[in-house]
């Protein structure tokens, strides 16, 4: 079989599509014939070395996958050959990455793929969906009727937050840079989609959220949070979620924060246990069955073109070129 691997960290061209031995599923693992994978910003950070992890080279890249179980290792209980599955959280902590024709994956990190969902859609929604669900529910405890704000509702995590919050009965505000993208946000479930460059942006957020006393859950996806502004838009006992901006060192308005009983919640998806992530996977599958979950695929490439896919992701994540809406998906 072939896999997309790196032999050292570096730019996207360090990725090599090369012949490798087909893995055998170990105890508790299943062998998945990969149908689709997706690119995430974290994949590019690991590949480039921007996020320093103890990698064993050659290293197979990728976190997300969807496909079909080919074989089961000793002690597996949840799946059998022929089952369609999807999952994330691979390529970390000694787990092999997913950008390959076959992958041996611990069954605790996999979930059944709904009958009405393609492998491409399942892979596209894996990491971003689990991230959004963890933030909204495990950490922020979102309740029906509350007001949620998320930056960038046409992006991977942003769109996931919009869909899952809407499905839970929340009132959702988001932003996007073009009217086309704002319409996509509305179709995904946003009650209010605003131009992030608007001179009346904060007033529009404040007016819409007045019914609930302000924003109850602010899901911050930007690399440079603006705490002075954000805290002024939160409701009493509002929750501010941080899941981006590793190098950010913003000023923090302590007084307005504590006198309004606010909460600041930071989390990384990869810290969640398999049991916590399974709750997310099951909820995402239920939303799929109910017609409330539809990941947006922006571009699709052959798996052999992983360097090109990584380059496109970096151009949009780091350089802000704005040439991508939705997830990058690759297929063998």
N, C-alpha and C positions, 0 to 999 in steps of 0.2 A: 504494500500500500504506500501511499504518499502522504506527507505531512508538511505543514508550513512551520519551519523551525528557524531559530537564530543560534549562532555559535558564539555570539558576543552581543552585548547591548550596542545600540547605535541607531542610525536613521532607518527609514522603512526598507531601504534596499539591502539591509542586513538579513531580511527574511528570505529564506531559501525553500523552494518547493522541491522536496527531495524524497527519494525512496527510503523507507524505514521498515523495520520488522512490524508485522501486525501484532498488536498486544493480545495477551490472553487475560480474561477476567479473573482476578484473584478472589479470595474469600470476601463475600459481601458486595462484589462488583458485578456489573453486567457489561457485556460488549455491545456498544451501540454502533450500528452502521449510520454514519452521519448523513443527514439529509440537508441540513442548513446550519450555519453559524452566523453570529453577528459581531460587529466591531463596536467596542465601547472605548471611551476616552482612557479608562484605566489600562486597557490593553496596550495602548500606545505609550503610556507612561512607563509601564513595566519594560516594554521592548526597548525604549530609548535609554532606560536607566534613570529617568527623572524620579521615579519611585524605586528606591533601592531595596530589592528583595534578594534573599539568598537563592539564586537560581542555579540549577544544575544544567550545564550545557552539554550537548545541544538541547535547547528548550523549545518545546512545542507551544506556540502562542494560543491565546483565546480562552475566554471564560464561558461563553454561551454555546448551547447546541440544541438541536432537535433531530430525531431520527428514529430508527427501529431497532429493538433489541434483537441481536443475533444469537447470543449465548449468555448463560448465567453461570457465575462462579458459585463455589460452595457456600451454602448458608443463606443465599438470597431468598427472599420471601415475597417481595412486593410485585415482581415482574416476571414474565416468561417470554421466550422467543416469540417474535411477531408483534409484541406490544409496541405501540408508538409512545415515545417519551420526549420530554424536554427538560432542560435544567440549566443551571449556571454554577458559579462559584468554583470553576475548574481553573487549572493553571496557577494555583496558589497553594502554599503550605505543603509542597511536595506532590500535589495532584497534577497530573498531566493535562496540558491544554487540549483544546477542542478542534483546532484547525487541522483536521486530518480526515482521512476517509473512514477510519474507525477509531473509537475511543473507549477505553475501559474506565467506567465511572462507578463510584460508590452509589448503590441504589438509594441511599439516604438523601442524595442531592438531585434526584430525579422525580418527575411527576408525570402522570399519564396525559398524553396529548388529546384534547377533545376531538371527537370525530369530525366536527365541522371546521377544524383549524388546520391550515397547512403547516408543514415543517418550517417554512420561511417565516410565517407569522409567529409561530411559537418561539423560534429563536430570537426574532426581533424584539419580543416583549419580555424576554427572560430576566436579564439583569435589571433593566429599567423598571419593570413591573414589580419585582421583589423589592427593589429599593424604595419605590413610591409607597408600597403597602407597609413596609416596616416603618417608614417615617410617619405616615398618617395614622396608623393604628397601634402598633406596638409602642411607639415613642410618644406621639402626640395625643393618642386617645380620641381621635375625631368622633364627634357625635352628629347624628342627623340634624339638619337645620343650622349648623354652624357655618360661618363664612371662612372660606379658604382662599388664600392668595398664593400663586406660584408664578415665578418669572419664567418666561419662555415656554408658553404652552404648546408650541409646535415642535419642541425638542423631545428627545427620548424620555427623560425623566419627567419633564413638564407635562407632556401629553398623558403620561401614565398617571400622574397626580390628578389631572383634570378628569380623566375617565373614572378612576376609582373613587374619588371624592364625590363626583356626580352620582355614581351608582349607589353611594351610601346615603344620598339625600342631603348632601351639603350644598351650599351656595358657593359657586366657584368664580373667582376672578383670575384672569391671567393677562399676559402681555405677548405681543408679537410685533415684528417689524414691518409687515406688509398687510394689506387688506386681505389678500389671498390666504395668508397664514392665519390671520384672525378668524376668517370664516372657517378654516379647518379646526380651529380651537372651539368655535361655537358648535360645530358638528360633533366634536368629541364630547361635548357636555358643558362647556363654559357658559355661564350665565352672562358674563361681561368679559369681553376681550378688547384690550386697549393697546394703543400704540405706545411703546415704552419711551418714545421720544416726545410725547405730547407734553405741552406746557401745563396742562391741567390734570396730568396723570394722578397725582396724589389726591387732588380734590375729587376726582372721579371715583377713586378707590374709597375714599372716606365717605362720600355720599352713598355709594351702594352698600357699604358695610354698616351704615348708621342703624339699620334695622336690627342688627345684632350687637350694637354697641362698639363696633370696630371689627377688625379681622381676628378671628379666634386662632387660626392656624396659618402662619406665614411659612411657606416652604421655600427656603432660600437656596437657589441653584447657582447664583452668581459667584464668581471667584473673589469678588471684593464686596462684601456686605456693607451696607450703609445703615449702621445701627441707630443713629440719631433720627433718621427719617423713618425707618421701619418701626421702631418702638412707639413713635407718635401715632402710628396707624393701627396698633394692636388694641384689642378690647381688653378690659380688665381680666386677668387670669389667662390671657392669650399665650400661645406657645409659638416660639420661633425655632425652626428646625435648621440646623446647619449640616450640610453634607458635601461642601465644596470649599475651595479656597485654602489649601494647605499652608501657603506662605503669607496669607493675609494677616495684618496686624492693625485692625481698625480701632478708632477711638470708641469708647463705650460709655453711654450716658447712665451711670449707675442709679442716680436718683429716680428718674422717670421709670426705670426698670423695676425697682423693688417696691415703690409706692403703689404700683398697679398690679402687684402680685403676678408678675410675668415669669415665664419659664423659658430658659434657653437650653435646647436639646441638640447635642451633637451625636452623630452616629455614622458608622461605616457599615455597609451591607455585609462585608466579609467577617464582621465580628459576630453576626447572628448565628445561632446554633442551627443545625439541620432541622430540629423540631420547630423552631421559630420560622424558618424559611418555608417549611412545608405548609404551615398555616397560610402563608402568602400564596404559595403555589395553588393550594386548593381553592382559595378565594378568587384568584385570577381565573382558574378553570370554571368556577361557577359564574363569574361575570361573562366569560366567553359564551357559555351555554345560554345565558340570558340575553345575549346580543349587546352587552355593555362593555365589551373589551375588544378592541381592534387595533393592534399595533400598526403604526404607519411606516412602511418600507420606502425609503428614499431612493436608494440605488442598490442594484444587485450585480455581483461580480462572480466569476468562477473562483473557486478556492485557490487556484494556482496564481491568481492575481492579488493575493493578500498584500504585497507591497503597495500596490496602487490604492487599495482600500484604506490602508493605514495612512497613506499620504493625504487622501481626501479627508479623513477624520481629523487629522492634525491641522489641515488648512482651515477647518471650520471651528475646532475647539480652541486652538491656540492663536490662530491668525485672524479669526473672525471674518472669513471671506464671504460667508452667507450663501455658499453654493450648495448646501445640503439641507433638506427638510426631511426628517424621518431617519430611520436607521439604515445602516449599511449592512446588507446581508450577502453572504457568500454560499455557494453550493458546489459540491464536488463535481 
